[in-house]
Amino acid sequence: VLTCTIVKINNEVLITVLTDISCQVATERRLRQTDSWLDAIYTIVNDFAVLGLTKQGVINSWSPSAERLTGYTESEAIGETLRRFCNLPDVDVDVFDEHLTFAREEGWHSRDYLCQHKSGHTFFAQTMIAVLREEDDEFSGYTVVCRDITERKVSSDNLANLLTKDHLTGAVNRAHFFNLAEKEFARANRYGQSISIIMLDADHFKQVNDSWGHPMGDEVLKSIVKIAEGVLRPGDTIARFGGEEFAVMLPKSNGLEASVVAERLRSSIEASSVSSAGGEIKITVSIGCASMSESRSTLKQLLVCADAALYHAKSKGRNCIVDIDDF
């Protein structure tokens, strides 16, 4: 492909310049094809949504695919943040800020969220946030690609439960507790937050098994976990450490807040009972608490201190709470 440029020098002289622009034309054609291809993807693909964010994380562009995935129109979405479409517990309200931070540091970052369609139904979305930069490498915002992974998530969650849950009580197992704690401690150190650990042990549990039988002992352990799940916040974790001993992790909680939660656990379990053919089974628990401080900054240190506090609670007569800072 040639372009012809004619320049008049004077009344008698003209200069003709021929330029080969084949490469430029081919490039422009490819770009137009790419734009058309992307437009088709944004419009046609059903389980992907593409949108844009400002540097502050506010939605500034919305595609037909995003409307199809979420049910929200462009006018309803522009000016909102991604929190608008997700079911996040209060403890996780800063998770999007953390997601954006990781994206800026790494170039892109991906996480899974439980989202809510405008109609009310929920779905799992894999959300990849990538940094946008101008030609001069100046940071200008983010591109977000969301994908509906509900079917895959449900299948993988069933497998995850087998690998991460205690098969009897449904509490987190010991190994997964340490995996979760590693992430929570990294987050706490990053944002200057506190974490508290509660160690909980069923009192005289051997007598329960001896008097009522092991199957009823199992029901008692299940009831402890069920009661704890009703007391704890969505972001808290209860794990079965072994036998009748449980560990509870409380992110963003100081010593006073941990003691309040511990007392709610103790009193709720004391007030409960488990029905059996021979009557009602009553159970109490002893609890030890420890929170992060300058001398207790690692999970191992917190667990050791909470366990020591639990030992003191048992030595005081059981059915009570002891904080490591109380002795």
Salt bridges, closest charged atoms under 4 A:
ASP47 OD2 - ARG147 NE 3.69
GLU76 OE2 - LYS118 NZ 2.64
ASP92 OD1 - ARG187 NH1 3.81
ASP94 OD1 - LYS252 NZ 3.45
ASP97 OD2 - ARG83 NH2 3.15
GLU98 OE1 - ARG111 NH2 2.53
GLU98 OE2 - ARG187 NE 3.25
GLU105 OE2 - ARG190 NH2 2.80
GLU106 OE1 - HIS109 ND1 3.11
ASP112 OD2 - LYS153 NZ 3.83
ASP137 OD1 - ARG133 NE 3.92
ASP157 OD1 - LYS153 NZ 3.96
ASP166 OD2 - ARG240 NH1 3.37
ASP201 OD2 - LYS314 NZ 2.85
ASP203 OD1 - LYS314 NZ 3.61
ASP210 OD2 - LYS206 NZ 2.83
GLU219 OE2 - LYS222 NZ 3.28
ASP236 OD1 - ARG233 NH2 2.66
GLU263 OE2 - ARG266 NH2 2.91
GLU270 OE1 - ARG266 NH1 2.97
ASP325 OD2 - ARG296 NH2 3.17
